[in-house]
Amino acid sequence: KTYTYNFNGWYTATSGGSQIINSSKALVANTSYTNSSSQWTSTSAPTLYAQWGNGTAITLPTITKTGHTCGWTTSTSTSAVTYASGYSGLVPTANMTLHGVCTVNSYNVTVNFAGAGVSSVTFTATGQTSRTVTASGGTASLVYNVPYTMTMNFTDGYEFESWALNSSSYGTLSSTSANPATFTIKASDDGVITATGKNSVYCTSSDANCMQYSAEQNSCGSTLMDARDGNTYSTSIIGGLCYMTKNLDLAGGTTLTSTLSNVSSDYTLPASSTSGFSDNSTAYVYNSGSTSCGNNSPCYSYYSYVAATAGTGASLPFGDATLDICPKGWRLPTGAEFSTLTGTYNTGAKLTGSPFLAVYGGSYSYSSFSLGGSYGSYWSSTANDSSLAYYLSFGSSNADVTATYKRLGFSVRCVRQLTALEKFESGGTITMQEVDPTIVSAMTTNTQYTFTDSRDSQQYTAAKLGDGTVWMTKNLAIGCNGNNRRDASLNSTNSNVSASYAINTSTVRNLAQDTSTSGGYTAAFMQCNATYGAWYNYMAATAGTISGSSNTTEPTSDICPKGWRLPTSAEQQAIRGYTTAFSPVTGGFYRTGSLTNTAYGYWWSSTNNTISSSGSSRDILIYNAGSLGMNSLGRNLGMYVRCVKDSTMQDFTAAEAAAMTNGETKTLTDSRDKQKYSVAKIGNLVWMTKNLDLAGGTTLTSADSNVSSNYTLPASSASGFSSDSTAYVYNSGSTSCAKSSSPCYSYYSYIAATAGTNPSSGAATSDICPKGWRLPTEAEFNTLRSSYSTGSALIGSPFLAIPGGYFYDSSFDGSGSNGNYWSSTANNSSNAYNLNFNSSNANVNNNNKRNGFSVRCVKS
C-alpha cells in the first residue's frame, strides 16, 4: 500500500548532513527511492537517508483480530503496542519501521471430561462473567491474564482425580479430593484442559444396595455395601431393629464425613496398631487382617469405645453416644437394645446362630489379643462413667450386657430403625400414625389390617377398599376405656388437629346428659361403648372447631389420628359399593340423651349439608339392612367416627398420578392449610378441579411448596392489583361468586402465583402450588382446550371450572360469567398467558400480570 508524506529529499545522514536531492515525491512503502536524473560522482555506494519536513500527520492502518488487542510497535523484540491500531497522530521525522502486533485479551479453553464423574467445570473471576462447561468438548472464553478460579464438579459418587494442560502457561498442576475441586488458572493463549474424576465411594444414592441409602430403597435382610470402603454386610430384622450381621471392618486411618458416616464433622480413625489400647480416653483401632478367629470366624477390626464413638465417648460420663463410626443412617445399639436382644438370644450359641451370626472375636487389651474363638464382645453406645461403657459379652452358654473399660478393643455391629414399611412387611406393630403411602401401596385390597393408635394404644382394623382409599373398619373410640370415658390429650404430633385438644371427663359431657338441641352445638358430647366404640356429637368429632349454630365452615381439625381425617361426603358416596369391606355396624345415634334407630349405623362426614336443607346438618353415611346410603342430620346428634387415610397433595407421587385412569378422581389435602382439593386425571396430567385457596400471609417453604426458598404471600387485600411487577393476593372469603353459586376462593396476580419469581419469558420454575405440583404451562392449557373448547365444557366434569371473574386494581369483574386461570408462562415483563372462558368460548390469552386470576395446579 502507498502512503504519501511531505518528503524533503535524500541526505547523507539521518538528520543534517549534505542534501543530495530535494524533491517531494511519493514514497512507495518498502521500496528504495532513486532519482534517475541525478548523477553520482562518488565511486562508493553511499547510504542515503530520507528526511521529512513538517507535513500532515499520517493515519496508521486498522488491525483487528477477534479476542485480541491490536496495534503497531517499533521493535520486533516486544509485543507491546507503541501506536494503537488506526492511530492518526503520527508525523514521521525520519525513516521508521512499524510492525503490526495483536495481543490476546480473551482466550478459549476447551474442556475434555476424561474418565467418569465430571459433571461440569466453571471458571469465575472477580468482575468477570462466569463460564461453565457442562459437556465434554465444551469451550469457555476467558479474559487474558486474569486469574480464574476453576471449579470442577462431580456427579454423585465421584471426586477429583487429576487435571492436565497442553501448556504449562495455564497454571500449576495440582490434586485434591474435594468435591467440588478448585484451582486458580491464568492463561494467555488457547488450549485444552483435561479434567478427570474417580470413584470416591463404592455406591451412590441411586444404588439400592448401599447401607447409607437402604432405609429408603431396600428392605432389611439384604446384603448391603458400605459406600465408604466397598465392604459388604449382611443384615437382618431382629427385635424391631435392622442389625448388621457381620462385624464392621472399617480400617484405621479412614476419614469419616457427615455425608457417609454418623458424624457431625470429619473424623479420622487412628491408624491401625497392635499396641496401645491402654488409655480409657484415647481412640485405638486394630485391623487384624486375619480371616479367622479361633473357630474360623473372620476377625475383622477392633475399636476402643472412644474410637467406636468417633472420638466423642471420652467426654461422655453416662448415657448414649449420638455419634459413632457407623454408616450414615446407622448407629451403635444402646445398652438397653442389647439387653432386649439377650432376652431372646441369651447364649453365645444362640447369638452365633441365625439371624445375628455373632463372631467369637475376642478382644484387645494393651497389645494383647485374647479369647478369640471362645468369647465375643460388641460395644454399645452407652457409657457408664468416664472410664466404663456397656458392651454385649457372650460365650457359648451365656450372653450379658455389662460395663467395662473404654480402652478395650471390641467389635462393632451397627443398627438402624426400621422404616414403617419394613415393620409392616415383617409383621411388626404399626401405629395408625405410621401408615404412610408406602404401606398403603403394599396393602392388599379388601384385606383387614390391624393398627395401633399411638395416643392410647387402642387397636383398630383398617382396609384398602376397591377405590384405593384406606378406611378404618372399626369405629373410633378415642377418649374411651370400654364403656367409660377417659382423658385423652390430642396434639398436632399424634392427631389431626392444628392446636391441642383435650378429651377429659371435666370438659366433654356424656351424651346421655344432652337433653337439649342447643347444647349439642356449643359443647362436646360423647358416649362410650365396649362393642360399638363411641358416639360423638359434631363438636367433639371436630375437636371443638365446629361450634355454635353456623354450618358454613369446613373442619380443619378432628379427632382422627395424625395422617387420617373425617371423610368427605363424596368419599362416603364413593365407597357405598364396598359394604362388606367397610364392615359396618348398627347401634343407632344419640338424640337428646337416648339412642335412636338402633338397627342403623351412622357416621359423620366433614361436609356441610348437601342432601337436606337443614342449616345445622352435616352429610352422613348410613348403614341399613345390608347397604350403605347417604343423608344429612343435625350436628347436635351423637354418631360414629370412621377415619379415612389422608392423602396429601405433597405425598401424592408421580407413580400414583400415572396409575390413575382417565377421568378418575381423588380427594387430597394440602398439608399447608389442610384444605381438601378434588383432583382428576385429564389426558396425561392430574389437575386440581377446585381453585387454590391459599391465604395471603402464608409462608411457603421448599418442604411443602414448589419454591426453592421461603416465600411469604402478601397479605390479602381487595385493593391494589395495579402494577405488573407487584405480588397481590385477594382472599374473597365468600362461598359464592355474584351470579353463580360457585365458590370464589382466592385471586392472585401473576407475580404472587409464581411465588415472586416473575420470569420475563418462558415458564416459571417456582410457584405457589403444593410440593410436587406446579402451574400448568401455556401449551398444557392449549391441550386442555382442544378437548374442552367452551366454558360450558370446562365447567362440566371432569375439570369443574369456576366462573369466578377476576380482580383489576380494586375492581372485581366477570363473576358468574367468565373465569381466568394463570399459566406458568410469561410473554414479557408485563404480560403472561392465562386460560380464559365464558359459556361459549375457551381461549388462551395474554394479559397483564397485575390481574387477579384463579389458580389450578397440575401433577405430571
Number of C-alpha atoms within 10 A of each C-alpha: 5 9 11 14 19 20 19 18 19 23 19 16 14 15 13 10 12 11 16 15 12 12 12 14 14 13 16 12 10 9 7 9 15 8 10 6 6 9 8 10 6 7 6 7 7 9 10 18 20 20 22 19 15 12 14 13 14 16 14 18 13 13 16 13 10 11 17 16 17 24 24 24 19 16 14 12 7 10 17 16 19 16 19 18 20 16 15 13 12 12 16 17 16 13 10 8 11 14 15 20 21 19 17 18 17 21 21 19 20 18 23 22 23 17 13 15 22 26 17 20 25 17 23 18 17 10 6 12 12 16 16 19 20 17 14 17 15 16 20 18 17 27 21 18 16 17 18 21 17 21 18 25 22 24 16 17 18 25 25 24 21 17 19 17 16 11 14 10 13 21 15 13 13 12 12 13 14 15 18 18 18 20 18 18 19 18 23 19 19 16 17 17 19 17 23 21 25 18 18 21 16 16 24 19 16 11 16 19 21 25 32 27 23 18 20 12 15 18 21 26 17 16 17 23 22 24 25 23 15 14 13 18 19 18 23 21 22 18 14 18 19 23 27 30 24 21 22 23 22 24 20 20 13 15 13 24 18 13 14 19 26 23 23 14 12 13 19 15 22 19 14 18 14 16 14 20 24 19 17 20 22 18 28 31 29 26 18 19 12 12 11 17 19 17 12 14 16 19 25 23 24 32 33 33 39 27 27 29 28 27 23 18 33 22 14 20 15 15 16 21 22 17 21 27 27 27 27 22 17 23 25 28 25 21 24 15 18 22 19 16 21 21 13 12 20 19 18 24 17 20 24 19 12 11 18 21 19 24 31 29 30 25 23 27 19 15 14 12 14 13 16 20 19 17 21 24 26 29 33 30 26 26 28 19 19 16 21 23 29 27 29 22 23 27 21 16 10 16 25 21 22 15 20 17 22 32 27 27 33 26 30 27 21 25 23 22 17 20 18 19 23 23 21 21 13 14 9 15 14 21 20 27 22 22 19 16 18 13 17 17 13 12 20 15 17 17 12 20 16 16 22 17 21 17 20 15 12 16 17 19 17 26 26 25 22 15 15 16 19 22 23 24 23 22 22 26 29 25 26 23 16 15 15 14 22 16 17 16 15 25 18 14 14 20 26 26 25 17 12 14 21 16 24 15 14 9 12 21 19 18 25 16 14 23 13 12 14 13 15 28 24 17 20 27 27 29 26 23 15 12 11 18 20 24 31 31 27 34 26 28 29 26 26 21 20 25 20 16 15 11 18 13 13 15 23 19 23 28 28 28 28 24 20 23 28 27 24 20 23 15 17 21 15 13 20 17 15 15 14 14 19 23 15 20 21 17 18 22 23 24 21 18 17 14 17 15 13 13 13 18 21 29 25 31 27 23 21 24 22 13 15 14 10 14 15 19 24 23 25 27 22 22 20 15 9 10 13 22 15 16 16 23 21 21 29 31 27 35 27 32 29 23 26 24 27 26 22 21 26 20 19 17 16 14 9 12 17 15 11 17 14 15 14 14 19 19 20 20 20 21 18 18 13 17 16 21 18 17 25 24 25 19 13 13 19 26 25 27 24 20 22 23 22 22 20 20 13 15 15 23 18 14 14 19 27 23 23 14 12 13 20 15 23 20 14 18 15 18 15 20 25 19 17 19 19 17 27 30 29 26 18 18 12 12 14 16 20 18 12 15 13 18 18 26 23 24 34 33 32 39 26 26 29 27 27 23 17 28 21 15 15 14 20 23 17 22 27 28 27 28 23 19 24 25 28 25 20 23 14 15 20 17 13 18 20 12 12 18 17 18 24 17 21 24 19 12 12 20 21 20 24 30 29 31 25 23 27 19 14 14 12 14 15 17 20 20 18 21 25 28 29 34 31 28 26 26 17 16 14 19 21 29 25 29 22 23 28 22 16 11 16 25 18 19 16 20 17 23 31 26 27 34 27 30 27 22 25 22 24 16
